[in-house]
Amino acid sequence: MVIATVLYVGVAIVLTGMVSYTKLNVPDPVAFAMNMVHQNWTAGIISLGACGNVYYDGDDDL
C-alpha cells in the first residue's frame, strides 16, 4: 500500500508540473496532460489501459 501511495503522489506531482491543476479537473487527467504536451500516442495508450480496467471487475473466476 505504501508503494501505491508513493507512486500516486509522484504521478500527481509530475502532472501538476506539466499542466496547471485547475485544468486537470477532467475524467482522464493523465491522458489529458499527455495531450497537452503533444504526447498523443502516450495518451492513447493510457486511455486504452483505462478502458480495459473499466471492464475488468477484479473477479479471478473467469
Secondary structure, 3 states (H helix, E strand, C coil): CHHHHHHHHHHHHHHHHHCCHHHCCCCCHHHHHHHHCCCHHHHHHHHHHHHHHHHCCCCCCC
